[in-house]
Amino acid sequence: MLGNNLQVKKRKKKRRRSENGILFGSIVLCVVTLIAITISLLVVFKYRDAKIETMTVMNELDELRMKEAVTYTQEEVDALITGAVEEAVSETTEEVQEDFLGKLKELILSGDGTTAMLRYFYPNEIVVADSGQYYFFPISENLKHNTYDPELLAFDEDMNMEYYENGEKISHKGIDVSRYQGEINWKKAAADDVEYAFIRLGIRGYTKGEIQQDATFRANIEGALENGIDAGVYFFTQAVSVEEAEEEAQYVLETIEPYHLEYPVVIDVEAVNNDAARTLGLTKEERTQYCIAFCEKIKEAGYTPMIYGNLKTFMLLLDLEQLEEYDKWFAYYDEQFYFPYDFKVWQYTDSGSVDGIGTAVDMNISFGDLSAE
């Protein structure tokens, strides 16, 4: 009898522990559920407010962007991307949505980042990223556009870019070199089908402003010409006045006087990101006028002037409308160029390989024979 009573008491005690456990679990579940609901509500309201704010920013920025070039902060750019995605998902067919979101995923996974997304979302504008800011430029109809079809570009087996029309290659293979390539075996370079070379003639120092000749200029230009490679030259400008720009041009003309050049004489316009740079405070108008002064002096001497630069150069540093008459040499490292306006030469990589050169070298493609001009 005593044994039976003990078993009953044990069962009752076990049942109470079980009931307490269930009660405690229920309380925990309720608390967790309450927290989840609260968080969900906060997210919904926050998303709603963010969406309203995003669309407001989008509308305001779109109106401004269609009229003139504008600058965006990272926060505003995030709003642009969010708005573009929401619009594409809400206002298109399912098939278009899948294509769009697939492209978005591709851009994210490629690691190209925000700039690539913006250029994809806004194909009718030129997007330039610089120093944490994003610049949007409406594509101008006042400037001559290039007519190159990106679909006609192709790499050969050595990863040299080529351009074809009607199945025939019309492009020309070129390089540009300076002292950073060291001693070059130009005979081997010529055998590697290098047709032309832009050779750095010199620079103006960005702190003291002294003009210096490139240490390998004479060896390079003589080596190229002796091996049947057409040559052009370029000068890295840091002029801070019209007089200095003309001085640079005169120095170039005196230096190339002993040589017969078939290719253009180029002014290299790039920003120096250093607080000590003499050109740090120059305006777009000032840089443009110095560029014109250089090119006019070169043209007066019977040579073809050309301007070298990248997106930042042509969109942020110079006024292209005032430079329409001069040939452009465009630097953009990708499988396709990102520039709607006319240019004669495209520098498509800074990590090319050419026989006779022991370092990486800039590779260029021209869409015609510049020596014929």
SEBA-161258 format. One record per residue (C-alpha): residue in three letters; x, y, z. Coordinates in steps of 0.05 Angstrom, whole numbers. Layout:
BEGIN
code=ALA&u=X&v=Y&w=Z
...
***
This chain:
BEGIN
code=MET&u=0&v=0&w=0
code=LEU&u=56&v=47&w=19
code=GLY&u=90&v=32&w=-47
code=ASN&u=27&v=50&w=-86
code=ASN&u=21&v=117&w=-49
code=LEU&u=93&v=134&w=-66
code=GLN&u=82&v=119&w=-140
code=VAL&u=20&v=163&w=-141
code=LYS&u=58&v=220&w=-109
code=LYS&u=114&v=213&w=-159
code=ARG&u=66&v=215&w=-218
code=LYS&u=32&v=277&w=-190
code=LYS&u=99&v=312&w=-180
code=LYS&u=122&v=293&w=-250
code=ARG&u=56&v=319&w=-279
code=ARG&u=64&v=385&w=-243
code=ARG&u=135&v=393&w=-270
code=SER&u=108&v=379&w=-340
code=GLU&u=51&v=428&w=-333
code=ASN&u=100&v=481&w=-306
code=GLY&u=146&v=468&w=-366
code=ILE&u=89&v=476&w=-415
code=LEU&u=66&v=540&w=-380
code=PHE&u=137&v=569&w=-381
code=GLY&u=146&v=550&w=-455
code=SER&u=80&v=582&w=-472
code=ILE&u=101&v=647&w=-437
code=VAL&u=167&v=647&w=-474
code=LEU&u=132&v=634&w=-540
code=CYS&u=84&v=692&w=-527
code=VAL&u=141&v=738&w=-510
code=VAL&u=180&v=718&w=-572
code=THR&u=118&v=727&w=-615
code=LEU&u=104&v=795&w=-585
code=ILE&u=176&v=817&w=-599
code=ALA&u=172&v=791&w=-671
code=ILE&u=107&v=828&w=-683
code=THR&u=136&v=892&w=-654
code=ILE&u=198&v=887&w=-698
code=SER&u=156&v=871&w=-759
code=LEU&u=113&v=933&w=-747
code=LEU&u=174&v=976&w=-738
code=VAL&u=204&v=949&w=-803
code=VAL&u=139&v=961&w=-841
code=PHE&u=132&v=1032&w=-816
code=LYS&u=205&v=1046&w=-828
code=TYR&u=202&v=1017&w=-898
code=ARG&u=139&v=1057&w=-913
code=ASP&u=172&v=1121&w=-890
code=ALA&u=237&v=1104&w=-926
code=LYS&u=198&v=1089&w=-990
code=ILE&u=161&v=1155&w=-987
code=GLU&u=226&v=1191&w=-974
code=THR&u=261&v=1153&w=-1030
code=MET&u=208&v=1169&w=-1082
code=THR&u=207&v=1242&w=-1060
code=VAL&u=283&v=1247&w=-1068
code=MET&u=279&v=1209&w=-1134
code=ASN&u=227&v=1257&w=-1163
code=GLU&u=266&v=1319&w=-1142
code=LEU&u=332&v=1293&w=-1167
code=ASP&u=304&v=1269&w=-1233
code=GLU&u=275&v=1337&w=-1249
code=LEU&u=341&v=1371&w=-1235
code=ARG&u=383&v=1318&w=-1270
code=MET&u=346&v=1326&w=-1335
code=LYS&u=365&v=1400&w=-1338
code=GLU&u=438&v=1401&w=-1318
code=ALA&u=496&v=1361&w=-1288
code=VAL&u=485&v=1346&w=-1215
code=THR&u=525&v=1316&w=-1158
code=TYR&u=498&v=1264&w=-1110
code=THR&u=520&v=1240&w=-1042
code=GLN&u=522&v=1166&w=-1025
code=GLU&u=455&v=1173&w=-989
code=GLU&u=421&v=1203&w=-1049
code=VAL&u=451&v=1151&w=-1095
code=ASP&u=424&v=1096&w=-1050
code=ALA&u=355&v=1128&w=-1059
code=LEU&u=364&v=1129&w=-1134
code=ILE&u=381&v=1055&w=-1137
code=THR&u=324&v=1036&w=-1091
code=GLY&u=275&v=1077&w=-1132
code=ALA&u=299&v=1046&w=-1197
code=VAL&u=290&v=976&w=-1170
code=GLU&u=220&v=990&w=-1142
code=GLU&u=197&v=1022&w=-1206
code=ALA&u=223&v=965&w=-1249
code=VAL&u=190&v=912&w=-1205
code=SER&u=123&v=948&w=-1198
code=GLU&u=112&v=973&w=-1268
code=THR&u=137&v=919&w=-1315
code=THR&u=117&v=850&w=-1338
code=GLU&u=141&v=788&w=-1301
code=GLU&u=191&v=772&w=-1356
code=VAL&u=221&v=842&w=-1354
code=GLN&u=224&v=839&w=-1278
code=GLU&u=263&v=774&w=-1281
code=ASP&u=312&v=803&w=-1332
code=PHE&u=321&v=866&w=-1290
code=LEU&u=331&v=831&w=-1224
code=GLY&u=377&v=781&w=-1258
code=LYS&u=420&v=839&w=-1283
code=LEU&u=419&v=871&w=-1214
code=LYS&u=443&v=806&w=-1184
code=GLU&u=498&v=801&w=-1237
code=LEU&u=522&v=871&w=-1221
code=ILE&u=523&v=857&w=-1146
code=LEU&u=560&v=791&w=-1153
code=SER&u=610&v=820&w=-1203
code=GLY&u=635&v=868&w=-1150
code=ASP&u=631&v=927&w=-1197
code=GLY&u=592&v=965&w=-1144
code=THR&u=547&v=1025&w=-1142
code=THR&u=575&v=1060&w=-1203
code=ALA&u=561&v=1001&w=-1249
code=MET&u=490&v=997&w=-1223
code=LEU&u=478&v=1071&w=-1235
code=ARG&u=505&v=1067&w=-1306
code=TYR&u=458&v=1009&w=-1320
code=PHE&u=397&v=1043&w=-1289
code=TYR&u=410&v=1110&w=-1324
code=PRO&u=436&v=1095&w=-1394
code=ASN&u=418&v=1164&w=-1421
code=GLU&u=466&v=1198&w=-1375
code=ILE&u=541&v=1196&w=-1361
code=VAL&u=555&v=1176&w=-1290
code=VAL&u=623&v=1194&w=-1260
code=ALA&u=646&v=1173&w=-1190
code=ASP&u=700&v=1214&w=-1157
code=SER&u=721&v=1224&w=-1085
code=GLY&u=658&v=1196&w=-1055
code=GLN&u=612&v=1236&w=-1100
code=TYR&u=570&v=1215&w=-1160
code=TYR&u=561&v=1262&w=-1219
code=PHE&u=506&v=1255&w=-1271
code=PHE&u=513&v=1290&w=-1338
code=PRO&u=457&v=1291&w=-1390
code=ILE&u=485&v=1267&w=-1457
code=SER&u=493&v=1329&w=-1500
code=GLU&u=469&v=1332&w=-1571
code=ASN&u=514&v=1392&w=-1583
code=LEU&u=575&v=1346&w=-1585
code=LYS&u=593&v=1298&w=-1640
code=HIS&u=579&v=1226&w=-1619
code=ASN&u=622&v=1166&w=-1637
code=THR&u=591&v=1115&w=-1683
code=TYR&u=629&v=1054&w=-1658
code=ASP&u=586&v=992&w=-1646
code=PRO&u=608&v=957&w=-1582
code=GLU&u=582&v=891&w=-1612
code=LEU&u=638&v=895&w=-1664
code=LEU&u=693&v=894&w=-1612
code=ALA&u=729&v=828&w=-1599
code=PHE&u=793&v=802&w=-1566
code=ASP&u=842&v=762&w=-1606
code=GLU&u=877&v=700&w=-1578
code=ASP&u=929&v=744&w=-1544
code=MET&u=875&v=787&w=-1511
code=ASN&u=887&v=847&w=-1557
code=MET&u=825&v=887&w=-1571
code=GLU&u=803&v=890&w=-1644
code=TYR&u=746&v=923&w=-1682
code=TYR&u=712&v=894&w=-1743
code=GLU&u=667&v=922&w=-1797
code=ASN&u=634&v=875&w=-1847
code=GLY&u=678&v=820&w=-1821
code=GLU&u=742&v=858&w=-1834
code=LYS&u=788&v=885&w=-1780
code=ILE&u=795&v=960&w=-1786
code=SER&u=828&v=975&w=-1719
code=HIS&u=902&v=986&w=-1705
code=LYS&u=943&v=961&w=-1647
code=GLY&u=982&v=1011&w=-1606
code=ILE&u=1017&v=1022&w=-1540
code=ASP&u=1040&v=1080&w=-1498
code=VAL&u=1104&v=1079&w=-1458
code=SER&u=1147&v=1119&w=-1410
code=ARG&u=1206&v=1107&w=-1365
code=TYR&u=1164&v=1059&w=-1324
code=GLN&u=1170&v=1007&w=-1379
code=GLY&u=1246&v=1008&w=-1374
code=GLU&u=1289&v=988&w=-1433
code=ILE&u=1247&v=964&w=-1492
code=ASN&u=1266&v=917&w=-1548
code=TRP&u=1230&v=953&w=-1604
code=LYS&u=1247&v=900&w=-1655
code=LYS&u=1208&v=849&w=-1615
code=ALA&u=1151&v=898&w=-1604
code=ALA&u=1146&v=909&w=-1679
code=ALA&u=1145&v=834&w=-1691
code=ASP&u=1088&v=830&w=-1641
code=ASP&u=1046&v=872&w=-1689
code=VAL&u=1052&v=938&w=-1652
code=GLU&u=1035&v=989&w=-1705
code=TYR&u=1043&v=1054&w=-1667
code=ALA&u=1067&v=1080&w=-1600
code=PHE&u=1053&v=1142&w=-1560
code=ILE&u=1117&v=1159&w=-1524
code=ARG&u=1119&v=1203&w=-1463
code=LEU&u=1163&v=1263&w=-1479
code=GLY&u=1161&v=1295&w=-1411
code=ILE&u=1123&v=1325&w=-1353
code=ARG&u=1115&v=1388&w=-1314
code=GLY&u=1124&v=1375&w=-1240
code=TYR&u=1061&v=1383&w=-1199
code=THR&u=1095&v=1417&w=-1140
code=LYS&u=1151&v=1463&w=-1166
code=GLY&u=1127&v=1466&w=-1238
code=GLU&u=1193&v=1449&w=-1271
code=ILE&u=1192&v=1417&w=-1340
code=GLN&u=1228&v=1350&w=-1344
code=GLN&u=1242&v=1305&w=-1403
code=ASP&u=1225&v=1231&w=-1394
code=ALA&u=1289&v=1193&w=-1382
code=THR&u=1274&v=1142&w=-1437
code=PHE&u=1244&v=1189&w=-1488
code=ARG&u=1300&v=1190&w=-1539
code=ALA&u=1314&v=1115&w=-1534
code=ASN&u=1240&v=1100&w=-1543
code=ILE&u=1225&v=1146&w=-1601
code=GLU&u=1288&v=1126&w=-1639
code=GLY&u=1276&v=1053&w=-1625
code=ALA&u=1204&v=1056&w=-1648
code=LEU&u=1219&v=1095&w=-1712
code=GLU&u=1279&v=1052&w=-1730
code=ASN&u=1235&v=990&w=-1727
code=GLY&u=1178&v=1017&w=-1770
code=ILE&u=1130&v=1035&w=-1714
code=ASP&u=1094&v=1100&w=-1723
code=ALA&u=1104&v=1147&w=-1665
code=GLY&u=1066&v=1202&w=-1629
code=VAL&u=1085&v=1237&w=-1565
code=TYR&u=1049&v=1260&w=-1502
code=PHE&u=1065&v=1311&w=-1449
code=PHE&u=1037&v=1309&w=-1378
code=THR&u=1013&v=1380&w=-1365
code=GLN&u=1009&v=1416&w=-1299
code=ALA&u=1003&v=1485&w=-1328
code=VAL&u=971&v=1538&w=-1285
code=SER&u=968&v=1593&w=-1338
code=VAL&u=962&v=1602&w=-1413
code=GLU&u=1035&v=1622&w=-1414
code=GLU&u=1056&v=1557&w=-1381
code=ALA&u=1013&v=1516&w=-1429
code=GLU&u=1046&v=1551&w=-1488
code=GLU&u=1114&v=1540&w=-1456
code=GLU&u=1099&v=1465&w=-1452
code=ALA&u=1078&v=1463&w=-1525
code=GLN&u=1141&v=1500&w=-1546
code=TYR&u=1185&v=1452&w=-1507
code=VAL&u=1151&v=1393&w=-1541
code=LEU&u=1160&v=1423&w=-1610
code=GLU&u=1234&v=1436&w=-1599
code=THR&u=1245&v=1366&w=-1572
code=ILE&u=1211&v=1330&w=-1630
code=GLU&u=1242&v=1374&w=-1684
code=PRO&u=1295&v=1321&w=-1703
code=TYR&u=1242&v=1266&w=-1713
code=HIS&u=1190&v=1252&w=-1766
code=LEU&u=1124&v=1239&w=-1729
code=GLU&u=1064&v=1210&w=-1764
code=TYR&u=1019&v=1207&w=-1702
code=PRO&u=990&v=1264&w=-1659
code=VAL&u=1023&v=1307&w=-1606
code=VAL&u=982&v=1297&w=-1543
code=ILE&u=969&v=1338&w=-1481
code=ASP&u=957&v=1291&w=-1422
code=VAL&u=906&v=1323&w=-1375
code=GLU&u=898&v=1289&w=-1308
code=ALA&u=883&v=1312&w=-1237
code=VAL&u=937&v=1302&w=-1184
code=ASN&u=907&v=1281&w=-1118
code=ASN&u=957&v=1315&w=-1073
code=ASP&u=949&v=1376&w=-1029
code=ALA&u=1014&v=1403&w=-1056
code=ALA&u=992&v=1402&w=-1129
code=ARG&u=997&v=1469&w=-1163
code=THR&u=935&v=1454&w=-1204
code=LEU&u=892&v=1438&w=-1144
code=GLY&u=847&v=1499&w=-1147
code=LEU&u=840&v=1506&w=-1222
code=THR&u=770&v=1513&w=-1250
code=LYS&u=742&v=1475&w=-1310
code=GLU&u=745&v=1539&w=-1351
code=GLU&u=818&v=1551&w=-1334
code=ARG&u=840&v=1480&w=-1351
code=THR&u=801&v=1485&w=-1416
code=GLN&u=836&v=1549&w=-1437
code=TYR&u=905&v=1520&w=-1421
code=CYS&u=888&v=1459&w=-1462
code=ILE&u=867&v=1503&w=-1521
code=ALA&u=931&v=1544&w=-1516
code=PHE&u=973&v=1480&w=-1520
code=CYS&u=934&v=1450&w=-1578
code=GLU&u=934&v=1514&w=-1619
code=LYS&u=1009&v=1521&w=-1614
code=ILE&u=1018&v=1449&w=-1636
code=LYS&u=970&v=1458&w=-1693
code=GLU&u=1004&v=1522&w=-1717
code=ALA&u=1069&v=1482&w=-1723
code=GLY&u=1036&v=1432&w=-1770
code=TYR&u=1023&v=1374&w=-1723
code=THR&u=957&v=1343&w=-1703
code=PRO&u=940&v=1360&w=-1631
code=MET&u=904&v=1309&w=-1587
code=ILE&u=877&v=1309&w=-1516
code=TYR&u=886&v=1249&w=-1470
code=GLY&u=841&v=1237&w=-1411
code=ASN&u=792&v=1192&w=-1375
code=LEU&u=720&v=1203&w=-1354
code=LYS&u=740&v=1250&w=-1298
code=THR&u=783&v=1290&w=-1347
code=PHE&u=730&v=1299&w=-1400
code=MET&u=670&v=1308&w=-1354
code=LEU&u=697&v=1342&w=-1292
code=LEU&u=760&v=1378&w=-1312
code=LEU&u=747&v=1403&w=-1383
code=ASP&u=691&v=1435&w=-1422
code=LEU&u=683&v=1389&w=-1482
code=GLU&u=642&v=1438&w=-1522
code=GLN&u=701&v=1485&w=-1526
code=LEU&u=747&v=1428&w=-1546
code=GLU&u=703&v=1397&w=-1600
code=GLU&u=752&v=1408&w=-1657
code=TYR&u=810&v=1370&w=-1624
code=ASP&u=819&v=1294&w=-1628
code=LYS&u=809&v=1255&w=-1564
code=TRP&u=847&v=1196&w=-1534
code=PHE&u=801&v=1163&w=-1484
code=ALA&u=824&v=1120&w=-1425
code=TYR&u=774&v=1070&w=-1397
code=TYR&u=794&v=1001&w=-1373
code=ASP&u=739&v=952&w=-1391
code=GLU&u=716&v=906&w=-1446
code=GLN&u=672&v=962&w=-1473
code=PHE&u=682&v=1037&w=-1472
code=TYR&u=635&v=1082&w=-1433
code=PHE&u=635&v=1147&w=-1471
code=PRO&u=584&v=1172&w=-1522
code=TYR&u=626&v=1226&w=-1553
code=ASP&u=675&v=1223&w=-1610
code=PHE&u=746&v=1197&w=-1597
code=LYS&u=800&v=1169&w=-1642
code=VAL&u=840&v=1125&w=-1595
code=TRP&u=817&v=1082&w=-1536
code=GLN&u=866&v=1060&w=-1481
code=TYR&u=829&v=998&w=-1457
code=THR&u=878&v=969&w=-1407
code=ASP&u=940&v=986&w=-1367
code=SER&u=961&v=914&w=-1358
code=GLY&u=975&v=891&w=-1429
code=SER&u=1032&v=847&w=-1451
code=VAL&u=1078&v=859&w=-1510
code=ASP&u=1141&v=822&w=-1533
code=GLY&u=1203&v=863&w=-1518
code=ILE&u=1172&v=898&w=-1458
code=GLY&u=1187&v=868&w=-1390
code=THR&u=1130&v=903&w=-1352
code=ALA&u=1056&v=913&w=-1360
code=VAL&u=1040&v=964&w=-1414
code=ASP&u=981&v=1007&w=-1434
code=MET&u=945&v=979&w=-1495
code=ASN&u=908&v=1023&w=-1545
code=ILE&u=862&v=1012&w=-1604
code=SER&u=850&v=1064&w=-1658
code=PHE&u=790&v=1061&w=-1704
code=GLY&u=828&v=1084&w=-1765
code=ASP&u=898&v=1099&w=-1790
code=LEU&u=917&v=1164&w=-1754
code=SER&u=980&v=1170&w=-1795
code=ALA&u=936&v=1181&w=-1856
code=GLU&u=911&v=1245&w=-1824
***
